[in-house]
Amino acid sequence: MSTIVLLVAVLLVSVSVLVCGSLVYLAYRHPASREPLLVGLACAAVMTSIVTPIVTR
């Protein structure tokens, strides 16, 4: 892998962690909406399904 591919992978993972963390925090602050753990797992699953094909390309 080239350096640019590794840099893009690190940036995608960083953004994914930030998005999942913000959604979990939002669900934690408003527990009537959804369970925070389920929101975090769903976000991680969606981000993994998006990031994995990009990184393995």
Secondary structure as the mmCIF struct_conf table of DSSP 4:
data_model
#
loop_
_struct_conf.conf_type_id
_struct_conf.id
_struct_conf.beg_label_comp_id
_struct_conf.beg_label_asym_id
_struct_conf.beg_label_seq_id
_struct_conf.end_label_comp_id
_struct_conf.end_label_asym_id
_struct_conf.end_label_seq_id
HELX_RH_AL_P HELX_RH_AL_P1 THR A 3 ARG A 29
TURN_TY1_P TURN_TY1_P1 PRO A 31 SER A 33
HELX_RH_AL_P HELX_RH_AL_P2 PRO A 36 THR A 56
#
